Structure formats: structure tokens, C-alpha cells
């Protein structure tokens, strides 16, 4: 479920970015253009992070994650 939510958010941000770029072409108001540039910049910075998060979520689950494991570390306490 987390993957679906993350992908939906990623997809909406990509669509928002494309819409802003299209709107920027026809916008005439300088203040609105500046605001659009700022929002475009923020989204362009966010998208690579979302892509990395999606890659991690797509990794297969390790079947040993839920198992309790004992680790053994040798004791180098001077025995010879």
C-alpha cells in the first residue's frame, strides 16, 4: 500500500510539473512566472528523491528479515 501511495504522489508531481511548464509558456504576469519557476525548481528537486524511494520500495523483501538470528563474534582475548 505504501508503494501505491508513493507512486500516486510521484505521478501527480510529474503531471503538475508538466502543467506548470505548459502554463509558463503562456503566462504574461512576471510575478506569476517567478512563482511558477520557483515551484518548478522545487518539484524538479523532489522528483529524483521520489524515484529513489520508489526503487527501494520495489526491491523484493528478504525472507530472512523477520527471522531472529544469532551472531557469533570470536573473542580475541589472548588465548594461545
Buried (B, 14 or more C-beta within 10 A) or exposed (E): EEEEEBBEBBEEBBEEBEEBEEEBEEBEEEEEEEEBEEBBEEBEEBBEEBEEBBEEEEEEEEEEEEEEEEEEEEEEEEEE
